[in-house]
Amino acid sequence: MKLSDAFLLPEEQQNSGRSTLLSSLAAPGAPALECTALVLNINYGKNRDLMEKCEKLGEYVQFVACMRRHMKGKTTEKEKLEAVNATVDECIRKGILKDILIKNRAEVVAMSFWEYDAERHLKIEKEDSYNDGFLAGIKSEQKNTLREKERANAEKNRADTAETHANAEKNRADAEKNRADTAEQELARLRDELQKLRGQLTGGN
């Protein structure tokens, strides 16, 4: 894909007569700037012709492949540092970037170590981000559960309060009924006594 492919105007728009930034700068369909990029795979074993023509690039590819081999399975900083030094020693013995490695060994070791340590750092950051998100999800769920529990408790308290009021009203109603029954019984007793008194008075005459 060419860079200009992303900016070419559709044919119908070019012929519509409408003024646009691109059409005002260049003829219809003609890009003002053309840029084409060629991406090459320089992993070990790829593009051998290029490696043969560029000796240092070929040696660098071998150095990287050697580094990956020594670094495989290494997790601690000590193991990685030992792997970097082993890589440098092997490449010097085999004549791979020998002059550069001998002259700038300390810089190469430091750069290679921190490069691979940065990869580990990015991996840890990714894992930490996942863990942070997971923990955030748990905390959010806990908060939601707590809110639901508080809401349920509030509903229960309101229900209990309503039941208490209902029981109080029932007790008051029962008390009123008891007083009414007592008054009715007392009235009936008084009527009986009055009736007996009338009978005594009538019999005495």
C-alpha positions as CSV (number, residue, x, y, z in Angstrom):
1,M,0.0,0.0,0.0
2,K,1.2,3.5,-0.9
3,L,0.9,6.4,1.5
4,S,-1.0,8.3,-1.2
5,D,-3.7,5.6,-1.4
6,A,-5.1,6.8,1.9
7,F,-5.5,10.4,0.6
8,L,-6.7,10.0,-3.0
9,L,-10.1,11.5,-3.6
10,P,-12.9,9.3,-5.0
11,E,-13.4,9.9,-8.8
12,E,-16.9,11.2,-8.4
13,Q,-15.7,13.8,-5.8
14,Q,-12.8,14.8,-8.1
15,N,-15.3,15.5,-10.9
16,S,-17.9,17.2,-8.7
17,G,-16.3,20.6,-8.9
18,R,-16.3,21.0,-5.1
19,S,-13.2,22.8,-3.7
20,T,-11.1,20.7,-1.2
21,L,-7.7,21.1,0.3
22,L,-6.2,18.2,-1.8
23,S,-7.8,19.3,-5.0
24,S,-6.6,22.8,-4.6
25,L,-3.0,21.7,-4.0
26,A,-2.6,19.0,-6.7
27,A,-4.2,17.9,-10.0
28,P,-7.1,15.5,-9.6
29,G,-5.7,12.0,-8.8
30,A,-2.1,13.2,-8.5
31,P,-0.5,12.9,-5.0
32,A,1.6,15.8,-3.8
33,L,3.9,13.5,-2.0
34,E,4.7,9.8,-2.6
35,C,6.3,7.6,0.0
36,T,6.8,3.9,-0.3
37,A,8.3,1.8,2.5
38,L,10.0,-1.6,2.2
39,V,9.9,-3.8,5.3
40,L,12.5,-6.5,5.5
41,N,12.6,-9.5,7.9
42,I,16.1,-9.5,9.4
43,N,15.6,-12.4,11.8
44,Y,18.3,-15.1,11.7
45,G,17.9,-17.2,8.5
46,K,15.9,-14.6,6.6
47,N,17.0,-12.5,3.7
48,R,20.3,-14.2,3.3
49,D,21.3,-12.2,0.2
50,L,21.0,-9.0,2.2
51,M,23.0,-10.4,5.1
52,E,25.8,-11.4,2.7
53,K,25.9,-7.9,1.2
54,C,25.9,-6.2,4.6
55,E,28.4,-8.0,6.8
56,K,27.8,-6.1,10.0
57,L,24.0,-6.5,9.7
58,G,24.5,-10.2,9.3
59,E,26.7,-10.4,12.4
60,Y,24.2,-8.3,14.3
61,V,21.5,-10.8,13.4
62,Q,23.7,-13.7,14.6
63,F,24.4,-11.8,17.8
64,V,20.6,-11.3,18.5
65,A,19.9,-15.0,17.7
66,C,22.7,-16.0,20.1
67,M,21.3,-13.6,22.8
68,R,17.9,-15.1,22.5
69,R,19.2,-18.6,22.8
70,H,21.2,-17.8,26.0
71,M,18.3,-15.8,27.4
72,K,15.7,-18.5,26.9
73,G,14.3,-19.6,30.3
74,K,16.2,-17.0,32.3
75,T,14.0,-15.2,34.8
76,T,16.2,-13.7,37.5
77,E,18.5,-10.6,37.0
78,K,21.6,-12.7,37.8
79,E,20.7,-15.4,35.2
80,K,20.0,-12.7,32.6
81,L,23.3,-10.9,33.3
82,E,25.2,-14.2,33.0
83,A,23.4,-15.0,29.7
84,V,24.4,-11.6,28.3
85,N,28.0,-12.1,29.2
86,A,27.9,-15.7,27.8
87,T,26.5,-14.3,24.6
88,V,29.3,-11.7,24.3
89,D,32.0,-14.3,25.1
90,E,30.6,-16.7,22.5
91,C,30.3,-14.1,19.8
92,I,33.9,-12.9,20.4
93,R,35.2,-16.4,20.1
94,K,33.3,-16.9,16.8
95,G,34.3,-13.5,15.4
96,I,30.8,-12.1,15.5
97,L,31.0,-8.3,16.0
98,K,34.3,-9.1,17.6
99,D,35.9,-5.6,17.3
100,I,32.8,-3.9,18.6
101,L,32.2,-6.3,21.5
102,I,35.9,-6.1,22.7
103,K,36.0,-2.3,22.5
104,N,32.5,-1.6,23.9
105,R,31.8,-4.7,26.0
106,A,30.5,-2.9,29.1
107,E,28.1,-0.7,27.0
108,V,26.9,-3.8,25.0
109,V,26.3,-5.8,28.2
110,A,24.5,-3.0,29.9
111,M,22.3,-2.2,26.9
112,S,21.5,-5.8,26.2
113,F,20.7,-6.5,29.9
114,W,18.3,-3.6,30.3
115,E,16.7,-4.2,26.9
116,Y,15.6,-7.7,28.0
117,D,14.8,-6.5,31.5
118,A,12.6,-3.8,29.9
119,E,10.7,-6.7,28.2
120,R,10.2,-8.3,31.6
121,H,9.1,-5.0,33.0
122,L,6.5,-4.6,30.3
123,K,5.3,-8.1,30.9
124,I,5.0,-7.4,34.7
125,E,3.3,-4.1,34.0
126,K,0.8,-6.0,31.8
127,E,0.2,-8.6,34.6
128,D,-0.1,-5.8,37.2
129,S,-2.6,-4.0,35.0
130,Y,-4.7,-7.2,34.7
131,N,-4.4,-7.8,38.5
132,D,-5.3,-4.2,39.2
133,G,-8.4,-4.5,37.0
134,F,-9.3,-7.8,38.6
135,L,-9.0,-6.4,42.1
136,A,-10.9,-3.3,41.1
137,G,-13.7,-5.6,39.8
138,I,-13.7,-7.5,43.1
139,K,-13.8,-4.3,45.1
140,S,-16.6,-2.9,42.9
141,E,-18.6,-6.1,43.3
142,Q,-18.0,-6.0,47.1
143,K,-19.3,-2.4,47.2
144,N,-22.4,-3.4,45.2
145,T,-23.0,-6.3,47.5
146,L,-22.6,-4.1,50.5
147,R,-25.0,-1.6,49.1
148,E,-27.5,-4.3,48.3
149,K,-27.1,-5.7,51.8
150,E,-27.6,-2.2,53.4
151,R,-30.7,-1.7,51.2
152,A,-32.1,-5.1,52.2
153,N,-31.4,-4.3,55.9
154,A,-33.2,-0.9,55.5
155,E,-36.2,-2.6,53.9
156,K,-36.3,-5.1,56.7
157,N,-36.0,-2.4,59.3
158,R,-38.9,-0.5,57.7
159,A,-40.9,-3.8,57.6
160,D,-40.1,-4.4,61.3
161,T,-41.2,-0.9,62.2
162,A,-44.4,-1.2,60.3
163,E,-45.1,-4.6,62.0
164,T,-44.4,-3.0,65.4
165,H,-46.8,-0.2,64.6
166,A,-49.4,-2.7,63.5
167,N,-49.0,-4.7,66.7
168,A,-49.3,-1.6,68.8
169,E,-52.5,-0.6,67.0
170,K,-53.8,-4.2,67.5
171,N,-53.0,-4.0,71.2
172,R,-54.8,-0.7,71.5
173,A,-57.8,-2.1,69.7
174,D,-57.8,-5.1,72.0
175,A,-57.5,-2.9,75.1
176,E,-60.5,-0.8,73.9
177,K,-62.5,-3.9,73.3
178,N,-61.7,-5.2,76.8
179,R,-62.7,-1.9,78.3
180,A,-65.9,-2.0,76.3
181,D,-66.7,-5.6,77.4
182,T,-65.9,-4.7,81.0
183,A,-68.2,-1.7,80.9
184,E,-71.0,-3.8,79.3
185,Q,-70.6,-6.5,82.0
186,E,-70.7,-3.8,84.7
187,L,-73.8,-2.3,83.2
188,A,-75.5,-5.7,83.1
189,R,-74.7,-6.2,86.8
190,L,-76.1,-2.9,87.8
191,R,-79.3,-3.6,85.8
192,D,-79.7,-6.9,87.7
193,E,-79.2,-5.2,91.1
194,L,-81.6,-2.5,90.1
195,Q,-84.2,-5.2,89.1
196,K,-83.8,-7.0,92.5
197,L,-84.1,-3.7,94.4
198,R,-87.4,-2.9,92.5
199,G,-88.7,-6.4,93.4
200,Q,-87.9,-6.0,97.1
201,L,-89.7,-2.6,97.1
202,T,-92.7,-4.0,95.3
203,G,-93.0,-7.0,97.7
204,G,-92.8,-4.8,100.8
205,N,-95.9,-2.7,99.7
